[in-house]
């Protein structure tokens, strides 16, 4: 059968559009079918259920009207009597649809214009879907493109099969791009929006630097060297922590390259950003000391629970450790994930002396002893009256100038002092109206009971109804600033796990939940013996 010129032209148009928009040819043909259906409805009536089919091989257009089989016809345009339907197809049942061929039709100008809009819309949607599906899986890649235009400081980039944007705050400071410039950037987000998929690029993202090193250093690409973390002050300075899985390969040397060739290639791409390459270590103290390079560190004190570290540096190294406008310590903190406090040796010495004097005075006041005894206890490392009260008597008796009798007397005074404090707190707790039942909750101390009373927690049910944030406090962002809200037990040194255990114990005591059965070793064996 010969194919007419019009039909051939239809298929050629479908092929051309599919190639140009990089979408499936069947999607274009389906869009044409929808357009023809819409035009046919305007001709035969909007209530008529018209179906159009285009043969993808010959380009032949076939129009059909769908009629629903019913017992009694109410609308002849959409329904057909069951008897007439059985004459056409003996297997027809009520509820089925019968296809009735329609004669070919000539499109008027308005119908053709309407059909064109449908095709354009469908093709545009298909192109957007293709673009989104292609780029959503490329988040985390570095791409090259050509600057198409610059709008209000935002750079629009042509990626060949899509258009992306580098927002002004994602550009390196003082960086200027013009139409036609080549640009390399990192895909950090792809979103589906009303106007089509939006591809967001960044040149300031920390992972952009990591990917650039992967392109320049074959050992990173081959996973012999791993980039553990990156911290950047875009356009100014950066720190990158690297680790080698092969002990024979120096990770820092590999990233620097022969005469600095590898690191210089990255520096040039980042507009002269200074890069410190740091050897990563699984020991937090070692890693943080490395991260503070080029400053020398004299001593570190870690608080692992709070992920905070105190770094002591020589007096002449303070400005180097902090860096200009705090840059060095800020980047080191971002790189390691720890909060870093920097002190000079003189500041640390002064603080130690102050703490020693405070501890001495604490013992003098609480134990009713003279200053020399207070100093001896403080110098032996005792930091609280509780430690003195409940430590083994031999530890106090072993202090130079003390004997067993002195140790017993000091411990007796310490216990009396603690009992007095406990009595005062219990009185305050009762005045605040805190129920006695709260004292029976495991882990609850007398200071906590006073804090509960001040925070409005008076009964076991009140504690059971709390969330962890109610006890420990929480943070939120307001107007670009982090605001800290105190909890009922913020003054107590309580971890999140301990707070959760308190609440769960209260819920068990209140009868809200069943206590977890205790697992006793040997139960399984006993049950097995009983079964036999």
Secondary structure as GFF3:
##gff-version 3
##sequence-region A 1 532
A	DSSP	alpha_helix	5	21	.	.	.	ID=ss1
A	DSSP	alpha_helix	25	44	.	.	.	ID=ss2
A	DSSP	beta_strand	49	54	.	.	.	ID=ss3
A	DSSP	beta_strand	61	70	.	.	.	ID=ss4
A	DSSP	beta_strand	79	81	.	.	.	ID=ss5
A	DSSP	alpha_helix	82	88	.	.	.	ID=ss6
A	DSSP	beta_strand	97	102	.	.	.	ID=ss7
A	DSSP	alpha_helix	109	136	.	.	.	ID=ss8
A	DSSP	beta_strand	142	151	.	.	.	ID=ss9
A	DSSP	beta_strand	154	158	.	.	.	ID=ss10
A	DSSP	beta_strand	163	166	.	.	.	ID=ss11
A	DSSP	three_ten_helix	168	170	.	.	.	ID=ss12
A	DSSP	beta_strand	182	193	.	.	.	ID=ss13
A	DSSP	beta_strand	196	202	.	.	.	ID=ss14
A	DSSP	alpha_helix	206	216	.	.	.	ID=ss15
A	DSSP	alpha_helix	218	221	.	.	.	ID=ss16
A	DSSP	beta_strand	225	233	.	.	.	ID=ss17
A	DSSP	beta_strand	237	244	.	.	.	ID=ss18
A	DSSP	alpha_helix	251	256	.	.	.	ID=ss19
A	DSSP	three_ten_helix	258	260	.	.	.	ID=ss20
A	DSSP	alpha_helix	261	269	.	.	.	ID=ss21
A	DSSP	beta_strand	274	279	.	.	.	ID=ss22
A	DSSP	alpha_helix	284	291	.	.	.	ID=ss23
A	DSSP	beta_strand	299	303	.	.	.	ID=ss24
A	DSSP	beta_strand	308	313	.	.	.	ID=ss25
A	DSSP	three_ten_helix	315	317	.	.	.	ID=ss26
A	DSSP	alpha_helix	318	322	.	.	.	ID=ss27
A	DSSP	three_ten_helix	324	326	.	.	.	ID=ss28
A	DSSP	alpha_helix	327	336	.	.	.	ID=ss29
A	DSSP	beta_strand	339	344	.	.	.	ID=ss30
A	DSSP	alpha_helix	345	367	.	.	.	ID=ss31
A	DSSP	alpha_helix	371	379	.	.	.	ID=ss32
A	DSSP	alpha_helix	385	390	.	.	.	ID=ss33
A	DSSP	alpha_helix	393	397	.	.	.	ID=ss34
A	DSSP	alpha_helix	404	431	.	.	.	ID=ss35
A	DSSP	three_ten_helix	436	440	.	.	.	ID=ss36
A	DSSP	alpha_helix	446	454	.	.	.	ID=ss37
A	DSSP	alpha_helix	460	464	.	.	.	ID=ss38
A	DSSP	alpha_helix	468	472	.	.	.	ID=ss39
A	DSSP	beta_strand	474	478	.	.	.	ID=ss40
A	DSSP	beta_strand	481	485	.	.	.	ID=ss41
A	DSSP	alpha_helix	496	509	.	.	.	ID=ss42
A	DSSP	alpha_helix	523	531	.	.	.	ID=ss43
###
